[in-house]
Amino acid sequence: FMLPTHGMKTILSTVGVISFHGNANKTHSSETGILRSDMSHFFKLILLILLGAGASFTVAPSDKVHGRAGTVTREISVFHPSRATVQNQGLLLSPKDVIEFGVSFDTFAPQFLWLPMIAAPESDLTKKIMGRSGIALMLGLALVHLIIVFIAASQKGSLDQILIFKEVFDPSNSQLAGMQKLFQYPNFVAEEWPHVLIWDLFVGRMIWLDGIERGIDTRIALSFCNFIGPPGLLIHAATCLLNGKGLPPMGYDPKQEDED
């Protein structure tokens, strides 16, 4: 992908316009309108940052690379609204670069959401971040993961990974050996690692919400959930039982079942 310099200006100006309208909406709208507007602008910004480069893609001329094996012609075809040709401008972004950025984003961004839940679970700021806004933030992380999946699936060797994945679910084979084979593929790791981090965060938020609703200290459970996943849920369940609160509902409402 070729991202020209003027394309960056286009993205930045667009972000500025969105920010301006977002501020205007916050001034003249009700609380509900503000939340809806913020979520809308959030997704627009995510798309601009990760896919917005597509708004400034251009058609680059063929490059001839001379090597010992002869001459290889390489052509990069991408989209630009003006359909103009720009030469010797921009940055070269390979699919690997996009995947690298996506994995880094989904690795570090969730930590800024874990921190307030663990350090100050009862604070108003935490409730604001991880309440309704938390839904939009986690959907944004899931969107980044989806982009990684699409790009990784289009790369060489994706069919081989599917065949190996089939072996993993064959009871006659070693599941551990099959997963070891899969982890030799960087694109599989790029999909699997954010997958784990996002689902851990999803469960962690449910634990935090349960703690807020039923008055349970979730800090230890959330710390383990962030680091090693399922044991954190087990610790939360044990904490609930020791406090006489019963098992965590995790979205299940027994009152609703009684009414039905």
Legacy VTK file of the C-alpha trace (Angstrom):
# vtk DataFile Version 3.0
C-alpha trace
ASCII
DATASET POLYDATA
POINTS 260 float
0.000 0.000 0.000
1.248 3.504 -0.773
0.167 6.292 1.567
0.995 9.687 -0.051
1.816 12.786 1.983
-1.295 14.650 0.802
-3.345 11.630 1.888
-2.169 12.101 5.449
-3.364 15.723 5.279
-6.746 14.515 4.072
-7.066 12.092 7.008
-6.004 14.717 9.549
-8.426 17.308 8.166
-11.243 14.761 8.257
-10.436 13.889 11.870
-10.554 17.606 12.650
-14.004 17.950 11.120
-15.284 14.946 13.090
-13.809 16.370 16.292
-15.458 19.751 15.616
-18.879 18.222 15.078
-18.388 15.992 18.112
-17.764 19.066 20.276
-20.787 20.833 18.829
-22.983 17.849 19.569
-21.722 17.708 23.134
-22.695 21.358 23.615
-26.206 21.182 22.206
-27.342 17.591 22.849
-28.804 15.712 25.769
-26.786 13.093 27.690
-28.181 10.291 25.537
-27.375 12.176 22.373
-23.847 12.796 23.558
-23.239 9.094 24.187
-24.603 8.106 20.800
-22.525 10.814 19.094
-19.342 9.824 20.964
-19.739 6.176 20.028
-20.338 7.133 16.399
-17.253 9.343 16.296
-15.202 6.662 18.046
-15.883 4.125 15.322
-15.224 6.745 12.636
-11.835 7.485 14.167
-10.958 3.800 14.419
-11.842 3.319 10.757
-9.889 6.413 9.734
-6.769 5.365 11.603
-6.751 1.729 10.484
-8.538 1.865 7.150
-8.386 5.576 6.403
-5.177 5.055 4.501
-7.438 3.572 1.842
-8.872 7.046 1.276
-5.491 8.219 0.031
-4.262 5.162 -1.841
-3.046 5.849 -5.351
-1.874 3.991 -8.399
1.871 3.630 -8.467
3.813 2.848 -11.638
5.442 -0.521 -12.156
8.839 -0.925 -10.526
11.533 -3.032 -12.137
13.890 -4.762 -9.755
17.087 -6.169 -11.225
18.620 -9.209 -9.574
20.703 -12.249 -10.359
17.625 -14.166 -11.463
16.721 -11.477 -13.995
14.270 -8.604 -14.030
11.130 -8.734 -11.889
8.271 -6.342 -12.519
6.239 -5.276 -9.507
3.033 -3.275 -9.737
1.111 -1.862 -6.803
-2.479 -0.959 -7.588
-4.479 0.901 -4.969
-7.375 3.306 -4.899
-7.440 7.086 -4.852
-10.552 9.236 -5.245
-8.872 11.493 -7.800
-7.297 8.548 -9.640
-4.109 10.535 -9.912
-0.628 9.099 -10.139
1.833 10.120 -7.484
5.466 9.202 -7.794
8.195 9.090 -5.162
5.818 10.091 -2.355
4.441 8.349 0.701
5.222 5.381 2.886
5.181 1.749 1.871
2.783 -0.178 4.127
2.844 -3.933 3.642
0.161 -6.289 4.993
2.746 -7.384 7.578
3.103 -3.772 8.751
-0.664 -3.429 9.195
-0.844 -6.735 11.092
2.089 -5.678 13.305
0.350 -2.415 14.172
-2.962 -4.164 14.841
-1.371 -6.725 17.178
0.512 -4.010 19.070
-2.673 -1.945 19.401
-4.727 -4.876 20.711
-1.898 -5.812 23.087
-1.435 -2.464 24.833
-4.803 -0.692 24.477
-6.674 -3.143 26.776
-4.215 -2.443 29.601
-5.578 1.105 29.872
-9.012 -0.438 30.473
-7.805 -3.057 32.961
-5.966 -0.496 35.102
-8.998 1.528 36.320
-11.048 -1.633 36.976
-8.281 -3.065 39.174
-6.921 0.096 40.825
-10.183 2.000 41.400
-13.191 -0.229 40.654
-15.671 2.010 42.524
-14.576 5.377 41.129
-16.893 7.448 38.950
-14.180 7.686 36.284
-13.914 3.886 36.067
-17.689 3.582 35.826
-17.724 6.168 33.064
-14.941 4.451 31.095
-16.063 0.854 31.544
-19.820 1.458 31.689
-21.575 2.146 28.415
-18.401 3.586 26.911
-16.682 0.268 27.632
-18.967 -1.429 25.115
-17.807 0.896 22.345
-14.159 0.533 23.352
-14.262 -3.267 23.290
-16.091 -3.250 19.960
-13.286 -1.049 18.652
-10.708 -3.615 19.785
-12.785 -6.345 18.126
-12.834 -4.316 14.900
-9.034 -4.122 14.903
-8.919 -7.885 15.426
-11.312 -8.413 12.509
-9.027 -6.394 10.237
-6.083 -8.569 11.329
-8.087 -11.722 10.554
-9.054 -10.526 7.057
-5.511 -9.511 6.139
-3.942 -12.662 7.622
-6.456 -14.885 5.807
-5.445 -13.347 2.487
-1.757 -14.155 2.954
0.177 -17.129 1.654
-0.154 -20.265 3.768
-3.638 -19.533 5.124
-5.017 -22.735 3.571
-2.289 -24.783 5.269
-3.354 -23.342 8.621
-6.969 -24.393 8.022
-5.873 -27.946 7.304
-3.773 -28.053 10.465
-6.657 -26.559 12.441
-8.766 -29.462 11.195
-6.189 -31.856 12.623
-6.463 -30.185 16.031
-10.117 -31.236 16.272
-9.370 -34.808 15.191
-9.508 -36.964 18.378
-7.034 -39.425 16.827
-4.330 -36.726 16.680
-2.435 -34.883 19.380
-4.170 -31.547 19.977
-1.053 -30.099 21.582
1.103 -31.074 18.596
-1.430 -29.519 16.235
-1.407 -26.215 18.116
2.392 -26.232 18.122
2.297 -26.496 14.331
-0.163 -23.607 14.092
1.940 -21.349 16.288
4.777 -21.672 13.775
2.685 -19.395 11.509
3.057 -15.708 12.476
-0.335 -14.857 10.960
-2.050 -17.418 13.190
-0.321 -15.962 16.251
-1.396 -12.483 15.071
-5.023 -13.636 15.109
-4.885 -15.764 18.252
-3.103 -13.355 20.603
-5.538 -10.394 20.268
-8.369 -12.948 20.335
-7.260 -14.074 23.814
-6.669 -10.532 25.101
-10.070 -9.226 23.975
-12.016 -12.173 25.413
-10.140 -11.870 28.712
-11.143 -8.202 28.835
-14.755 -9.084 28.016
-14.897 -11.558 30.927
-13.032 -9.124 33.165
-15.626 -6.428 32.539
-18.407 -8.871 33.441
-16.592 -9.698 36.699
-16.186 -5.990 37.448
-19.876 -5.285 36.756
-20.902 -8.166 39.023
-18.675 -6.809 41.786
-20.194 -3.342 41.483
-23.762 -4.668 41.476
-23.394 -7.114 44.387
-20.728 -5.353 46.461
-17.878 -7.846 45.911
-14.167 -7.007 45.872
-12.958 -8.059 42.429
-9.441 -6.641 42.374
-7.610 -9.944 42.906
-9.863 -11.809 40.485
-9.409 -9.130 37.828
-5.615 -9.172 38.218
-5.501 -12.930 37.597
-8.049 -12.659 34.778
-5.832 -10.124 33.027
-2.697 -12.275 33.349
-3.932 -15.848 32.902
-7.627 -15.647 32.037
-9.926 -18.417 33.403
-8.308 -18.694 36.869
-9.462 -15.124 37.457
-13.061 -16.207 36.874
-12.603 -19.123 39.298
-11.205 -16.745 41.935
-14.203 -14.454 41.470
-16.595 -17.411 41.850
-14.798 -18.505 45.038
-14.891 -14.944 46.404
-18.639 -14.743 45.746
-19.276 -18.047 47.545
-17.097 -17.113 50.541
-19.064 -13.876 50.894
-22.368 -15.721 50.790
-23.360 -14.088 47.487
-23.736 -17.273 45.475
-22.162 -17.978 42.092
-21.701 -15.037 39.701
-24.705 -14.819 37.340
-22.577 -13.869 34.280
-25.665 -12.481 32.558
-28.080 -15.132 33.832
-31.129 -13.768 35.663
-33.019 -16.394 37.729
-35.860 -13.906 38.342
-36.501 -13.761 34.610
-36.705 -17.563 34.472
-39.242 -17.593 37.311
-41.391 -15.057 35.479
-41.321 -17.170 32.319
LINES 1 261
260 0 1 2 3 4 5 6 7 8 9 10 11 12 13 14 15 16 17 18 19 20 21 22 23 24 25 26 27 28 29 30 31 32 33 34 35 36 37 38 39 40 41 42 43 44 45 46 47 48 49 50 51 52 53 54 55 56 57 58 59 60 61 62 63 64 65 66 67 68 69 70 71 72 73 74 75 76 77 78 79 80 81 82 83 84 85 86 87 88 89 90 91 92 93 94 95 96 97 98 99 100 101 102 103 104 105 106 107 108 109 110 111 112 113 114 115 116 117 118 119 120 121 122 123 124 125 126 127 128 129 130 131 132 133 134 135 136 137 138 139 140 141 142 143 144 145 146 147 148 149 150 151 152 153 154 155 156 157 158 159 160 161 162 163 164 165 166 167 168 169 170 171 172 173 174 175 176 177 178 179 180 181 182 183 184 185 186 187 188 189 190 191 192 193 194 195 196 197 198 199 200 201 202 203 204 205 206 207 208 209 210 211 212 213 214 215 216 217 218 219 220 221 222 223 224 225 226 227 228 229 230 231 232 233 234 235 236 237 238 239 240 241 242 243 244 245 246 247 248 249 250 251 252 253 254 255 256 257 258 259
